[in-house]
């Protein structure tokens, strides 16, 4: 468990606290899911501009193989 990474994510989430405070659970989860998706896309683009070769993992790669 990377506690440093967890602290950074929690600090990032804290920025949205006032926005999501009054939301229902469904809206809260949807909003944060969309913000995470946007953040990841921007991060991948930033890394590409720096010369790295990041990739987003397709959901099919995460599903367990069932014999």
Phi, psi and omega in degrees: 000126182265096184293330177296316178295320179297320178296320179294319178294317178298321177295321179293315178298325182300331179298336183262003185303314182291334180284316187268354185306317184264005182279153172290166181301319181296313179294320179301309181296319179297313182301311181293325177299316179293319179295321178295319179297315179296315179302314181297318179297317179294322180294318178299317180296318177299315180295322177297318179296333179276358178097003177279170179235066180284163175214152173269132182282129177290142181302328180298330179289338183270344181284137179291148178277122180257121182289000000 
